[in-house]
């Protein structure tokens, strides 16, 4: 069926619907609402709150980030940083020129203390030596971007192959060599959290270097990341966002009518779970890739073109969760920022896969020490992959008991008081998210991200843009980030602006 909604057939301006109220959806809505050509715009959000994977919660007497934690690369090229600065949400240190110039290479800083499961502390000199080796090799993996071929398919296999060669030149005693491998294993687990994957063996080597790291020392929002999306929400006309309105199916390439617009036809009709229908000219889909993967067969009617559906299947989407533990008194030093956990007798060169219920906690990389709120002391643990998903199936009591035992074992203090309370994220269980963020998996390329971003229908310049796609998984170089998500929302808004108001100067640079 031919698409009948055309630019000339919307006398009152086009009707546009944004599906998803995360930062990509809000960014697109904010851009379009700022223009007189788009008086009919709605955002449908499946949950009771805006922000998507940006989620700040009042807990422990302060604010904790259940979702996005840092602005990665807070500098001039980062639109999230610029927007946060415009809204006055950042402090002097975060805004300082000095902070913006720091080059981290995308690597996490060294731990303040490293505990082994034997109860002994690991020498920070040894940890630093292994970090230098590991991150040096990670940097090497980025160099295969323009290579004619890669020696192995995945980042994990490459790292393990190189580490295996380094091991042969180590001259220390057996005990020290095993400890070095255990520390390297901890860095692998950390890299899984960064990439949002179960294993670095799942992350494709060739396109890995396409991910772009911006300069700037990663920073946080003292009053919560959600302050940013709250400001974006507040800038939209009242009632633009409709909450608790999950979408069931997007019907496209049709000819739909609505009583309120007699004689006008629309190419798209968005059907909600509650039966409501929204006939529109354009829909911007910003739902997470995890949701798309799960609902691929029912979310679009007619189904997506085969190659776009295949891209959705191939791109990786994993889980990275947080576990917050509140303590009466800190057992860590006052200047401690990051506690590393190292499991003796683990090695990245061995494929040990104990049952999840017996060993899920071994994937925990350690804890970030959160800034103390009043007299409250909170650690934030990070855990990725299938172990992270298994953790979601346990009760708070089970996780609390398990991690109390882990910390007593690691610190060598069997009397260490148990945490007072616990809070966790459960991104894999969240029905409208189904995970944390995307990565370029073995078998896929950056081209798949571009393919996911292509609007429909795809049959040439004459066709009306009906379905547009945004979200972090549609940004080829900033996937997995809030700035990638925001830029993708702006990109799709600009696509519609160029269609309906080509004479208008775009207010922001396209990165």
Secondary structure, 3 states (H helix, E strand, C coil): CCCCCCHHHCCCCCEEEEECCEHHHHHHHHHHHCCCCCCEEEEECCCCCCECCCCEEEECCEEEECCCCCECCCCCCCHHHHHHHHCCCCCHHHHCHHHHHCCCCCCCCCCCEEEECCCCECCHHHHHHHHHHHHHHHHHHHHHCCCCCCCCCEHHHHHHHHHHHHHCCCCCCHHHHHHHHHHHHHHHHHHHHHHCCCCHHHEECCCHHHCCCCCCCCECCCCCCHHHHHHHHHCCCCCCEECCCCEEEEECCCCEECHHHCCCEECEEEEECCCCEEEECEEEECCCHHHHHHHHHHHEECCCCHHHHHHHHHCEEECEEEEEEEECCCCCCCCCCEEEEECCCCCCCCCCCCCHHHHHHHHCCEEEECCCECCEEEEEEEEEHHHHHHHCCCCHHHHHHHHHHHHHHHHCCCCCCCCCEEEECCCCCCCCCCCCEEECECCCCHHHHHHHHCCECCCCCCCCCCEEECCHHHCCCCCCCHHHHHHHHHHHHHHHHHHHCCCCCCCCCCC
